[in-house]
Amino acid sequence: MKLALFLCLILSSFEYTLQCGCGALYTQQIVCNSDIVMKARIKDQDENVGEFTISIEKIYKGDDVLDSLSDNQTLLTPMESSMCGPITLDTGKTYIMTANSYDGAPMNINFCDFVAEENEISLTLLRGLSGGYFSNCDCKIPYMWDDDSRRGRLRCGRAPRGCSTNAICSKNTRGRCKWQSCR
C-alpha cells in the first residue's frame, strides 16, 4: 500500500507539457515552405498580446498572400512557448523574415520562422533571397528527423561540414541537386 501511495505521489508530480519543435535545419527549407518572405521594419509592438506593427520595405515572396490580407501591417507571434513563441523583435529595427498566414488571418511568426536583422545578413543569404532559394525549392533537403541515407537526383542530403545553414541546395548543369556556397 505504501508503495502504491508513493508511486501515485511521484507520478502526480509530473506535469504534461507541450514543447515547440522545428524540423527545418536550413534557411532554404524555411523560405521555400513559408507563405511570405520580406524585409520589414518594426514600427510598434504590444508585448502583452504578441502583436507587432510593421512597415514592409521589400517582398521576396508572397505578393499574392499579402494582397489577400485585409491587414498587412500586423504581425502576430504566439505568446505560448508550446506554440514556438513569443518572438522578440526590437522597435525601429529592420529584419529579413519569413511569415505565414492561415485563411486570411494576420501574418504569423514563431521560432520556426527565419528572422535576422538586416545588418547581419550574409552574402550567401542575399544570393538565396535573390532567387537561389526560390528557383531550387524542388531540391529536397532532409529535415532533422528524416533519414539522410536516401539519395536521388533532387535530394541534397545534409550539408557538408563547413556549410552554413544559409547555404543553397541548387541544381547543377546536369540537373542534380548539390550544395553550393560551402566554403
Helices and strands as residue ranges (DSSP letters): H 2-12, H 27-33, E 36-46, E 51-61, H 63-68, E 74-76, G 81-83, E 94-99, E 107-108, E 115-117, G 118-120, H 123-127, I 128-132, G 134-136, E 168-171, E 177-180
